[in-house]
Amino acid sequence: MIMRPHGKEKKLVFPYVFMACCFFFTIIGFSYFSQSNKKIESFDHEETGDGSVSNIPYQVLSWKPRTFHFPNFATKQQCEAIINMAKHKLKPSLLALRKGQTVADTNQNVRTSTGVFIASYEDESGILAAIEEKIAIATKLPRDNYEPFNILRYRLGQKYDSHRDAFDEVEYGTQRSQRLATFLLYLSSVEEGGETMFPFENGRNMNGRYDYQKCIGLKVKPKQGDAIFFYNLLPNGTIDQRSLHGSCPVIKGEKWVATKWIRDQSYGDYADEFVDLHNSNFEQN
Ligand SMILES: *[C@@H]1O[C@H](CO)[C@@H](O)[C@H](O)[C@H]1NC(C)=O
């Protein structure tokens, strides 16, 4: 004879399981909620410090060169305000002079964007200053060492062949101050193309046959408000050859970026050497 479960018993099991589950999830929920709400207490800070505990998300894209991605670093409104500030002041971007070179000697096909330098003190809205402050917290490198923002626009087909932001003394002569790192904020999303590329990432393509135009290696797609940050120098202060990078041609859309070069010396100490560069919008690559 087959025993059938008693109807009454069957009804009783379900509420017990249900109640046990509710209890279990309530406990889990509570512990999760209390953890995520746990506020990190800030320390007393010194005069040059800051009362807030920062929480700026970023991802390591590569250690060779040291390259980091900061999603949603700036707001859409900030990006658009910066584009509007720069829009009417753009001039063709130039290249740094190598030893013995004149402006006419530089190959303008290497860099086809237009751009303008704007210092944060020139921006009365305070947006550039706020972004600079956030860059300082994110990179842990002081604002004293920052060059003015270089705002750039790349239109259809415009690009920047691969180059390094640090100056090789063999090519450019003795440097009193070096571009230690670069912070690049994407002011627009690009529909197609316009990626920032690092062809020599992790030692790739360093066989001497790379032509400086090909978009290969680590590629970062520009997205409005996102930023990347990379070091041009190794921790021991010599140039990281793998920091070679460029901008792939824009295929569809328009690319706007704000570049912040961070020096290894206080910028003010050497600013006089760069005044002419900025006035003529002549910029070192
Ligand atoms: C700096 O570090 C790199 C990588 O570790 C090394 O190859 C190079 O020889 C170092 N240079 C100096 C001058 O210390």
The ligand as an SDF file (V2000), in Angstrom:
LIG
                    3D

 14 14  0  0  0  0  0  0  0  0999 V2000
   65.4160   52.7380  -13.8640 C   0  0  0  0  0  0  0  0  0  0  0  0
   64.5550   51.6140  -13.7940 O   0  0  0  0  0  0  0  0  0  0  0  0
   64.5440   50.8110  -14.9630 C   0  0  0  0  0  0  0  0  0  0  0  0
   63.4890   49.7420  -14.7810 C   0  0  0  0  0  0  0  0  0  0  0  0
   63.5930   49.0960  -13.5760 O   0  0  0  0  0  0  0  0  0  0  0  0
   65.9070   50.2460  -15.2340 C   0  0  0  0  0  0  0  0  0  0  0  0
   65.9030   49.4650  -16.4110 O   0  0  0  0  0  0  0  0  0  0  0  0
   66.8950   51.4020  -15.3870 C   0  0  0  0  0  0  0  0  0  0  0  0
   68.2000   50.8930  -15.5650 O   0  0  0  0  0  0  0  0  0  0  0  0
   66.8450   52.3090  -14.1800 C   0  0  0  0  0  0  0  0  0  0  0  0
   67.6840   53.4720  -14.4470 N   0  0  0  0  0  0  0  0  0  0  0  0
   68.3750   54.1270  -13.5030 C   0  0  0  0  0  0  0  0  0  0  0  0
   69.1910   55.2670  -13.9740 C   0  0  0  0  0  0  0  0  0  0  0  0
   68.3400   53.8030  -12.3480 O   0  0  0  0  0  0  0  0  0  0  0  0
  1  2  1  0
  1 10  1  0
  2  3  1  0
  3  4  1  0
  3  6  1  0
  4  5  1  0
  6  7  1  0
  6  8  1  0
  8  9  1  0
  8 10  1  0
 10 11  1  0
 11 12  1  0
 12 13  1  0
 12 14  2  0
M  END
$$$$
